[in-house]
Amino acid sequence: MRFDPQNESLAIETILTALRLGINYLDTAPGYCQDKSEEFVGRALVELTPQEKEKVYISTKSTIYSDPTAEAVLRRIESQLKRLNKERIDFYNMWNIMDLEQYRRIMAPGGPYEGARQAKEQGLISHLCCTSHASGEDIARIVEDGAFEGITLGYNIINHTFRQAGLKAAAAAGWGVVTMNPLGGGLLTRDEAKLEKLKDEPDSSFIATALRFNLAHEEITVVLSGMKNPEEVKANVATVNSLQKPDPEIVQKILKRYEALGEAFCTGCRYCLEYCPQGIQIHLYAQMWDQVRMKLPEEAHRIYQIYLGNEERWLQGQRTTDCTECGECEEHCPQRLPIREYLDKIGHFLGEK
């Protein structure tokens, strides 16, 4: 999803570099790179021999917001097969499950899951999976139902506690576990003078340490990392090659260093939402403010435009200006973040105030 949509040749070169260095799992989706990501992947696959192509696994997705019915999902899959130059999609995901209510809508008769299941029965997809930003507890409930074979979830040094129950439940059930956002949406790439103190001994940078944190988990099958050029691919492959096998001791060592740092970010746990009388999507605003304070203002603006583009799914009609400063959110925040201050600052930054 990090490719420059205007530079097809660089995107294809990056993909081919990854495949030739041993990466065999490509994650894409409609909408990535201004809706060109799937096409880039498909055009890169054309460059491979049939034997090389057999070794590459493709994961793509469908969201209930774009494809709310079984019929819509089947149409989507037909289009994706053409874009990807594939006869069968290896891993197909019900995309971005935020909570159990949304999960139930996906699973309802005539809904998206039914369409994906029909596609699997027709041989159009090999494995039916999901991606989620839900809490670890909600993910564990989804795992209990056993409807999927694998899951992609956001997991990193910042939010590991929030997702731990889901990670362990999926692994215990024998699901494939793919983790995304190992660098915390870019947060763990900034303020390097401070973060360098957390660097693990073999690593050239804390970015490498953040990747190794995920790779060291026994429960994790695949770690996703957005890469936009061959140089980033080579650096990440070198990091992976330096870790011979999962090692829980590495996980604990890195966590102790991070906790000692005392830096607090919004984990997206959403406990604050349960107590906000105005229904403000506090976690979204807090995470955008984290981007700003870690010197990623352009990323905050980019994310905000995505939220505005799908109001029902994200901001749900509420803004920072609706905050009454009651303080309920701060009382229930596990990170003890100054949420009212965050909402005021991000509100001014985004022009809501």
SEKOL-333484 format. One record per atom (N, C-alpha, C, O): x, y, z; residue in one letter. Coordinates in steps of 0.02 Angstrom, whole numbers, plus 50000, padded with zeros to 5 digits. Layout:
XYZA/...
//
This chain:
500404993950000M/500005000050000M/500425006350000M/500155011849999M/501085005750002R/501525011550005R/501785013849937R/502145018749932R/501595010349884F/501855012149818F/501615019049797F/501075021249815F/502035022349757D/501835028549724D/501365026649667D/501585023249620D/500735028649669P/500265026549616P/500445029149547P/500195026549497P/500875034249545Q/501075037049480Q/501705033849452Q/501925035649397Q/501995029149489N/502625026149467N/502555018549464N/502795014949508N/502235016249411E/502115009049403E/502765005149398E/502814999649426E/503245007649361S/503865003949351S/504235002749416S/504504997349427S/504245007849460L/504575007049525L/504195002049568L/504504997949603L/503535002349566A/503134997549605A/503274990349584A/503374985949626A/503284989249519I/503414982449493I/504124980249510I/504234974449528I/504604984749504E/505294983149522E/505344981249595E/505704976649613E/504984984849638T/504994983449710T/504694976649724T/504974972849764T/504134975049693I/503814968549702I/504274962949679I/504364957949715I/504574963649621L/505014958449595L/505634957549637L/505874951949646L/505904963149663T/506474962649709T/506294958549770T/506674954249792T/505704959849798A/505474956249857A/505414948749842A/505644944549881A/505114947149787L/505014940049770L/505674936449758L/505764930649777L/506144939949726R/506784936749712R/507224936049774R/507694932049775R/507074939949825L/507444939449888L/507114934549937L/507344933749993L/506574931349915G/506274926149957G/505614927849988G/505304923450018G/505374934049983I/504704935650009I/504194932149964I/504234932649903I/503724928749994N/503244924949953N/502524926449969N/502074922949945N/502394931650009Y/501704933450029Y/501604940850015Y/501944945150044Y/501144942449970L/501004949449953L/500294951149975L/499814947749958L/500234956550013D/499594958850039D/499374965050000D/499744969949997D/498784964749971T/498524970449932T/497784971249948T/497504967549989T/497464976149916A/496754977449929A/496494982649880A/496884986549853A/495834982649868P/495544988149829P/495664994749867P/495614994949928P/495814999949830G/495915006449862G/496635008049879G/496805013949882G/497055003049890Y/497755004449905Y/498065007949845Y/497925006349787Y/498495012849858C/498855016449806C/498375019249753C/498465018349693C/497865022749779Q/497355025549734Q/497055020149689Q/496935021349629Q/496935014449718D/496615008749685D/497045005549630D/496785002349585D/497705006349635K/498145003349585K/498564997549611K/498904994249572K/498534996249676S/498954991149706S/498844984249675S/499314980849657S/498214982149670E/498074975549642E/498324975049570E/498594969849550E/498244980349532E/498484980349463E/499244979749460E/499514976149419E/499594983349505F/500324982849507F/500544975749522F/501004973149490F/500214972649571V/500394965749588V/500274961149529V/500694956949513V/499704961949496G/499544957749438G/500054958449382G/500234953549350G/500274964649370R/500764965749317R/501444963049335R/501824960849291R/501604963149399A/502244960149421A/502224952549412A/502724949549392A/501664949549427L/501604942249421L/501694939849349L/501934934349337L/501514944049301V/501594942349231V/502334941349213V/502504937649167V/502774944749251E/503494944449238E/503804937849262E/504384936449247E/503424933949300L/503694927749329L/503584921749284L/503114921749243L/504004916849290T/503894910449257T/503324906849293T/503184908449351T/502994901949262P/502474898249296P/502714895049361P/502354894749411P/503344892649361Q/503614889549422Q/503704894749477Q/503574893349536Q/503934900749459E/504024906049509E/503344908349536E/503274909549596E/502864908949492K/502204911349511K/501874906649561K/501504908949605K/501994900149555E/501694895249600E/501924896249672E/501574894249719E/502504899349682K/502784900249749K/502554906649783K/502734907949840K/502154910649748V/501934917149774V/501214916649799V/500774914049764V/501094919049860Y/500424918949889Y/500154926149892Y/500494930749915Y/499544926949867I/499234933549863I/498654933949913I/498234929549916I/498644939449951S/498094940749997S/497764947349976S/498094952449968S/497104947049968T/496734953249955T/496084953149994T/495964948550034T/495654958149984K/495124959350032K/494484962150001K/494474964249943K/493954962050042S/493324965350025S/493024968150089S/493034964750140S/492774974350086T/492474977450145T/491724977850139T/491454978850084T/491384977050194I/490654977350195I/490384984150173I/489814984650151I/490804989250179Y/490574995950160Y/490534996750084Y/490125000550059Y/490954993250048S/490934993449974S/490544987549945S/490224988149893S/490574981849980D/490264975649955D/489824972750010D/490034968050044D/489224975450020P/488814973550077P/488424967050071P/488134964650119P/488414964050011T/488024957950000T/488454952349971T/489014953549948T/488184946449972A/488544940649943A/488664941749869A/489214940249843A/488164944349834E/488244945649762E/488784950749748E/489174949949701E/488824955949790A/489334961149780A/490034958349790A/490494960149754A/490114953949839V/490764950849851V/490974946449793V/491554946549772V/490514942649766L/490664938349708L/490874942549648L/491334940749612L/490534948249637R/490734952649583R/491434955449595R/491844956049549R/491564957249657R/492224959949675R/492764954849661R/493284956449632R/492664948649681I/493164943449672I/493294942249597I/493874941349577I/492774942249557E/492874941449485E/493314946949457E/493754945649416E/493204953149480S/493614958749457S/494334958049482S/494804959449445S/494424955949544Q/495094955349573Q/495504949949539Q/496104950649530Q/495184944549520L/495544939249485L/495834941849419L/496404940049401L/495464945949385K/495714948849322K/496284953749336K/496784953749301K/496204957949387R/496714962949402R/497364959649425R/497904962049409R/497294954249462L/497884950749489L/498194945649441L/498714942749456L/497864944549385N/498094939449338N/498154932649372N/498654929049364N/497634931049410K/497624924649446K/496984920849429K/496474923749414K/497034914249432E/496434910049424E/496114908749492E/495524907249496E/496514909549545R/496254908449612R/496634913049660R/497244913749655R/496274916149706I/496594920449757I/496774916049817I/496354912349842I/497384916549839D/497624912049892D/497284913449959D/497034908849992D/497284919749980F/496984921650044F/496494927350033F/496694932750010F/495864926250049Y/495354931450039Y/495074933550106Y/494854929350146Y/495074940050119N/494914942650185N/494274946750187N/494154950950144N/493874945450238M/493354950150258M/493724955750294M/494024954650347M/493714961650266W/494194966950281W/493964971550337W/493404973950338W/494424972650384N/494364978050434N/493764977250480N/493354981750486N/493714971450513I/493184970450562I/493364974450625I/493874973250657I/492934979350642M/493084983950697M/492814981550764M/493104982950816M/492254977850762D/491944975650825D/491464969850810D/491384967950752D/491164967150862L/490724961250853L/490084962950816L/489814958750781L/489844969150823E/489234971050787E/489354970850712E/488934968250675E/489914973550690Q/490084973350619Q/490194966150596Q/489994964250541Q/490524962250637Y/490634955150622Y/489974951450609Y/489924947550563Y/489474952850651R/488824949550642R/488494951450577R/488164947350545R/488584957750556R/488294959950492R/488644956450434R/488324954550384R/489294955550440I/489664951950387I/489434944750382I/489404941950327I/489284941650439M/489114934550440M/488374933250428M/488184927450421M/487954938350424A/487234937450416A/487064934150350A/487444934750301A/486504930550346P/486294927350283P/486264932450226P/485994937950234P/486554930650170G/486564935150112G/487094940450116G/487144944650072G/487504940250169G/488014945350179G/488684943550146G/488734938550110G/489194947650160P/489854946650127P/490164939750138P/490434936850091P/490114937150199Y/490424930650212Y/490124925250167Y/490484920850142Y/489474925550158E/489144920450116E/489414920650045E/489514915450014E/489534926650019G/489814927349952G/490514924449947G/490684921049899G/490924925949998A/491614923349998A/491614915750005A/492024912349974A/491164913150045R/491124905850053R/490924902549987R/491194897249969R/490454905649952Q/490254902949886Q/490844903049838Q/490944898449799Q/491234908449841A/491824908949797A/492324903449813A/492634900649767A/492394901749876K/492854896349894K/492584889649868K/492974885549843K/491934888649874E/491634882449848E/491724881749773E/491764876249746E/491744887549739Q/491834887549666Q/492574887149646Q/492734887049586Q/493024887049695G/493734886549680G/494054893149662G/494604893249634G/493724898749677L/493994905349660L/494474907949713L/494884912249699L/494414905449774I/494884907149828I/495084900849865I/494704895949867I/495674900849894S/495924894949929S/495774895150004S/495554890150033S/495874900950035H/495794901450107H/495394907750124H/495524913150098H/494894906950167L/494454912450187L/494684915050255L/494674911350304L/494874921350256C/495174924350316C/494834931050332C/494344932850300C/495104934550381C/494834941150398C/495404945650421C/495944943150439C/495284952150420T/495754956950450T/495364960750502T/494764961850495T/495694962950555S/495324966050610S/495744971250647S/496344970450657S/495394976550668H/495664981450715H/495274981250780H/495284986050819H/494924975750792A/494524975150853A/494974973750913A/495574972750906A/494674973850972S/495044972251032S/495244964951032S/494954960950996S/495734963251073G/495944956351078G/495384951851101G/495324946151078G/494964954351146E/494404950351171E/493884949051116E/493634943451110E/493744954151075D/493264953151020D/493554948350968D/493194944150942D/494194948950955I/494514944350908I/494464937150933I/494334932550895I/494574936250998A/494524929551027A/493824926651018A/493754920651006A/493314930851024R/492624928651012R/492524926550940R/492194921550926R/492814930350894I/492764928650822I/493104921950809I/492854917850771I/493674920950840V/494044914650832V/493614908750856V/493624903450825V/493254909650910E/492834904350938E/492344901650887E/492194895650886E/492084906050844D/491584903950794D/491894899450741D/491544895450710D/492544900050729G/492894895550682G/492704896450609G/492774891850570G/492464902450591A/492244903550522A/492814904850474A/492744904150413A/493394906750501F/493964908550458F/494554903850470F/494554899750516F/495044904550426E/495654900450431E/496254904450452E/496774901650471E/496204911050449G/496764915350467G/496524922350481G/495954924150465G/496954926350510I/496774933250527I/497384937850518I/497954935850532I/497254943850496T/497754949150495T/497554954350546T/496994956950543T/497994955850593L/497824960650646L/498404965450658L/498984963750648L/498234971450679G/498744976350695G/499094974450760G/498764973350811G/499764974050758Y/500124971850818Y/500824974850817Y/501194974150768Y/501004978150872N/501664981150877N/501834982550950N/501444980850995N/502394985550962I/502614986951030I/502124991351067I/502044990751127I/501794995951030I/501335000651062I/500694997251086I/500484998451142I/500394993051043N/499724990451059N/499704983051078N/499174980051078N/500284980151093H/500304972951104H/499834970551159H/499534965151152H/499764974351212T/499324972351267T/498594971951245T/498234967351263T/498384976851206F/497694977351182F/497504971451137F/496924969551135F/497984968651100R/497824963351052R/498044956351074R/497924951451038R/498354955851132Q/498664949651153Q/498174943751155Q/498344938251131Q/497574944751182A/497094939351187A/496894936651119A/496824930651110A/496814941151071G/496634938951003G/497194935250969G/497074930250935G/497804937750978L/498384934450948L/498444927350973L/498534922650933L/498404926451038K/498494919751067K/497924915051049K/498024909151036K/497304917751047A/496734913651030A/496784911050958A/496644905150945A/496974915450912A/497034913450842A/497574908150833A/497474903250797A/498144909150865A/498684904350859A/498494897650889A/498644892350861A/498154897750947A/497954891550980A/497444887650938A/497414881550941A/497054891250898A/496554888050855A/496854885350791A/496504882350750A/497494886550781G/497824884150721G/497744888750661G/497894886850605G/497514894850673W/497454899750619W/498134902350598W/498594902650639W/498194904250535G/498764908150515G/498684915250543G/498144918050539G/499214917950572V/499174924650602V/499654929350566V/500264928450567V/499364934350533V/499754939450498V/499704945850538V/499154947850557V/500264949150550T/500234955550586T/500404961250539T/500854960850497T/500024966750547M/500144972850508M/500334978450556M/500274977850617M/500564983950527N/500764989850566N/501294988350619N/501234990750675N/501814984450603P/502334983150653P/502714989350675P/503024989350728P/502674994650634L/503015000950651L/502525006150678L/502675012150680L/501935003850699G/501455008450730G/501225013950685G/501155019650707G/501115012450621G/500885017550575G/501395023050564G/501225028750547G/502035021350574G/502575026250565G/502815029450629G/503345032550630G/502435028650684L/502635031750747L/503315029250771L/503705032950800L/503455022850758L/504075019850782L/504665021150735L/505205018250744L/504555025450686T/505115027450642T/505345034450658T/505835036850628T/505015037950705R/505165044950719R/505495045750787R/505535041050827R/505745051850799D/506095053450861D/506635048250874D/506665045250927D/507055047250824E/507535041750826E/508045042250883E/508285037150907E/508205048350904A/508685049150959A/508435045551021A/508825042451057A/507775046051034K/507485042751092K/507405035251080K/507575031251123K/507155033551021L/507015026551007L/507645022350998L/507625016251008L/508185025550978E/508805021750968E/509035018451033E/509395013451032E/508815021151090K/508995018151155K/508685011151162K/508905007151203K/508165009851123L/507815003451128L/508094998251080L/507884992451082L/508555000251038K/508814995850986K/509114989551016K/509504989851064K/508934983850987D/509224977551010D/509914976650978D/510034979250924D/510344973151010E/511054972950992E/511194971350918E/511614974650889E/510864966350887P/511054964650818P/510804969650766P/511014969450708P/510354974150786D/509994978150737D/510354984650720D/510684987650762D/510264986750658S/510574993050635S/510174999050655S/510445004650657S/509534998250671S/509105003750691S/508535001150732S/508414995150736S/508165005850764F/507585003550803F/507035001050757F/506614997050779F/507015003350695I/506525000650648I/506614993150641I/506134989350641I/507234991050636A/507384983850632A/507164980250696A/506904974750694A/507274983550753T/507074980550817T/506314979750820T/506064974650844T/505954984750796A/505214984450796A/504974978550753A/504484975250771A/505294977350697L/505114971650655L/505284965050691L/504894960350689L/505864964950722R/506074958850757R/505614957250816R/505524951450834R/505314962450846F/504834961350900F/504274956750876F/504084952050911F/503994958250818N/503464953950791N/503724947150768N/503424942050782N/504284947250734L/504564941050707L/504744936050762L/504754930050750L/504894938550822A/505104934250876A/504524930550910A/504634926050950A/503904932350893H/503324929050923H/503194922250890H/503174921650829H/503124917250931E/502974910550905E/502284910250873E/502164906250828E/501824914650895E/501134914450870E/501054917350801E/500554916150767E/501544921350778I/501474925150716I/501764921350656I/502334918950659I/501364920950603T/501564917350543T/501914921950493T/502424920250465T/501624927950483V/501864932750433V/501854939650464V/501384941450499V/502374943550450V/502404950650471V/502384954950409V/502814954350365V/501884959350405L/501834963850348L/502214970350362L/502214972850418L/502524972950311S/502854979450316S/502804982950249S/503024980250198S/502504988850248G/502434992550186G/503114994950161G/503484998250198G/503284993350100M/503934995250071M/503814998550003M/503434995949963M/504135004149992K/503995007949931K/504555007849879K/504475010649825K/505125004849895N/505665004349846N/506104998349862N/506064995549917N/506524996249815P/506954990349826P/507424990949885P/507574985949917P/507644996949900E/508114997949957E/507774996050023E/508074992750065E/507144998050031E/506784996250092E/506674988650096E/506704985750150E/506544985650039V/506464978350037V/507094974950061V/507064970450103V/507664976950035K/508304973750053K/508454974550127K/508694969950159K/508304980450155A/508434981650226A/507994977150269A/508224974250319A/507354976550252N/506904972350291N/507074964950285N/507034961250334N/507274962750226V/507464955750217V/508084954150259V/508124948750288V/508554958850263A/509154957750304A/508964956950377A/509254952850412A/508474960850400T/508234960250469T/507934953350482T/508094950150532T/507514951150436V/507194944550444V/507714939050444V/507674934350484V/508204939550400N/508704934250395N/509154933850457N/509474928750469N/509174939250497S/509594939250557S/509264935550615S/509584934050665S/508614934150609L/508254930650662L/508144923350640L/507754922050594L/508474918750673Q/508454911850651Q/507804908350669Q/507564904150631Q/507504910150726K/506884906950747K/506534911450797K/506854915950826K/505884910350809P/505534914350860P/505864913650928P/506114908250945P/505884919050965D/506234919051029D/505854923451079D/505924929551076D/505464920551125P/505084924451174P/505524928951217P/505294934151241P/506154927151227E/506594931351267E/506724938051233E/506784943151266E/506774937951166I/506854944251129I/506244948651139I/506314954651150I/505654945751136V/505034949551146V/505044953051214V/504914959051217V/505194949351267Q/505184952351334Q/505734957551343Q/505624962651376Q/506304956451313K/506854961251320K/506664967951287K/506774973251316K/506374967651228I/506174973851193I/505614977351230I/505614983451236I/505134973551256L/504574976551293L/504824980151356L/504584985651371L/505284977251391K/505544980451452K/505884987151435K/505804991951472K/506244987351380R/506574993551360R/506064998851341R/506135004651358R/505544996651305Y/505035001451283Y/504655004251343Y/504535010251347Y/504454999951389E/504085002151448E/504495006851491E/504225011551521E/505155005651494A/505595010051533A/505655016951502A/505815021851536A/505525017451437L/505575023851403L/505055028751428L/505175034751430L/504465026251447G/503945030551474G/503555034451422G/503175038951439G/503635032751358E/503265036151304E/502585032751296E/502545026751288E/502045036751298A/501375033951293A/501035036151229A/501015042151213A/500755031451193F/500365032851132F/499675029751141F/499565025351183F/499205032251101C/498545029151100C/498605022251068C/498865021551013C/498365017151103T/498395010351077T/497795008551035T/497775003251004T/497285012851035G/496665011350998G/496215006651036G/495785003451006G/496295006051102C/495895001251141C/495155003151144C/494734998751152C/495005009651137R/494315012151134R/493935011651199R/493325012151200R/494285010651255Y/493935010851319Y/493605017651329Y/493075018051360Y/493915022851304C/493645029651312C/492955030351280C/492535034151304C/492835026651225L/492205027351189L/491615025151232L/491055027751224L/491725020351276E/491185017751317E/490915023051365E/490345022551389E/491325028151379Y/491135033051430Y/491035040051402Y/490845044551439Y/491145041051337C/491055047751308C/490315048951295C/490025045551252C/490005053651330P/489285054851320P/489125057751252P/488545057551230P/489625060451217Q/489515063551151Q/489625058651094Q/489465060151036Q/489905052851108G/490025047951056G/490585049751008G/490595047450951G/491055053751032I/491635055750990I/492095049750980I/492215046051028I/492335048750920Q/492805043350906Q/493505045550930Q/493945046950890Q/493575045650995I/494165048551027I/494815045351003I/495305048750991I/494805038750998H/495425035250980H/495695037450912H/496295037750902H/495245038850865L/495475040950799L/495825047750803L/496345048750772L/495535052350840Y/495845058950848Y/496495058550887Y/496985061850871Y/496505054250940A/497115053650980A/497685050750938A/498255052850945A/497535045950895Q/498055042950854Q/498295047850801Q/498885047850783Q/497845052150776M/498075057350729M/498525062350764M/499015064650736M/498365063950827W/498805068550864W/499485065350878W/499995068750876W/499495058950891D/500135055450898D/500555056350835D/501165057450839D/500235055850776Q/500595056850714Q/500895063950710Q/501465064750689Q/500505068850731V/500745075850728V/501335076850776V/501845079750757V/501265074550837R/501795075850886R/502425071750873R/502965073350899R/502365066550832M/502955062750812M/503195064850742M/503535061050707M/503015071050724K/503275074150662K/503035070650599K/503415069750551K/502405068550599L/502095065550540L/501445069250523L/500915066050516L/501465075850515P/500845079650503P/500505077750438P/499885077750434P/500895076250386E/500595074450322E/500195068050328E/499665067350298E/500445063250368E/500095056950378E/499435058150415E/498935055050399E/499445062750464A/498825064350500A/498305067250454A/497715065350457A/498505071750410H/498045074650362H/497775069350313H/497185069350296H/498215064850291R/498005059650245R/497475055150276R/496975053550245R/497605053150338I/497125048750373I/496465052350384I/495925049350377I/496495058850401Y/495885062750413Y/495445062950351Y/494835062350355Y/495755063650293Q/495365063750231Q/495035057050218Q/494475056750191Q/495365051550237I/495055044950231I/494445044550276I/493925042050256I/494515046950337Y/493945046850384Y/493365051050357Y/492785048850361Y/493505056950331L/492975061250304L/492645058050244L/492045059150231L/493025054150206G/492755050950146G/492285045250160G/491915043050116G/492275042750222N/491815037450241N/491565038750312N/491755035450360N/491135043850316E/490895046350380E/490565040850423E/490695040450483E/490145036850392E/489785031650429E/490255026750462E/490135024550519E/490785025150428R/491245020050454R/491705022750508R/491885019150554R/491895029150503W/492415031750547W/492165036850598W/492035034950655W/492095043050580L/491955048350629L/491235048350653L/491095050950707L/490785045650614Q/490085044650634Q/489745051050656Q/489335051050702Q/489905056550622G/489555062850632G/489785067050690G/489535072650699G/490255064650730Q/490495068350788Q/491175071450774Q/491565068750735Q/491305077250805R/491935080850795R/492235082850863R/491905082250915R/492845085250860T/493165087550922T/492775093250954T/492805094151015T/492415097050915T/492025102650942T/491445100350985T/491155104351022T/491265093950982D/490725091251023D/490945089551094D/490535088051137D/491605089851106C/491865088151173C/491635093251225C/491705099251216C/491355090751281T/491145095051336T/491665095451391T/491555098751442T/492225091951382E/492775091651431E/492545088951498E/492755091351551E/492115083851495C/491875080751558C/492425076751592C/492405075951653C/492915074351554G/493475070751583G/493375063251593G/493815059851618G/492785060651574E/492655053551583E/493165049251544E/493375043951568E/493355051551485C/493825047751444C/494505046951479C/494795041551477C/494735052351510E/495395052051542E/495385047451603E/495885044151618E/494825047251638E/494775042951697E/494825035551679E/495045031451719E/494625033851618H/494615026851598H/495145024951547H/495145019351522H/495605029551532C/496135028151484C/496695024151517C/497005026651564C/496845018051494P/497375014051525P/498065017351519P/498505016151560P/498155021551467Q/498795024851457Q/498845031451495Q/499375034651497Q/498295033451526R/498265039851563R/498455045751518R/498835050151538R/498205045751458L/498355051151410L/497945057351427L/497385056851451L/498225063251414P/497855069551424P/497375070651365P/497505074951322P/496845066851362I/496425066451303I/496105073151286I/496055075051228I/495875076851337R/495555083251323R/496035088051289R/495845091751243R/496655087951311E/497165092051279E/497285089751207E/497355093851162E/497315083151197Y/497415080351131Y/496855082451083Y/496985084651027Y/496225081951107L/495665083751064L/495675091051045L/495515092950989L/495865095251092D/495905102451077D/496445103851025D/496335107550978D/497035100751034K/497585102050989K/497455099250919K/497585102650869K/497205093150916I/497095090250849I/496505093650815I/496495094250754I/496025096050854G/495465099750826G/495695106150792G/495455107750737G/496155109750824H/496425115750793H/496865114050733H/496845117450681H/497255108750739F/497695106750684F/497305104950621F/497505106750566F/496745101550630L/496335099250573L/495845104550549L/495515103650497L/495805110150585G/495345115450564G/494635114350586G/494175117650561G/494515109850633E/493835108850659E/493655114350709E/493065115750720E/494165117450738K/494045122750787K/494315129350761K/494255134450795K/
//
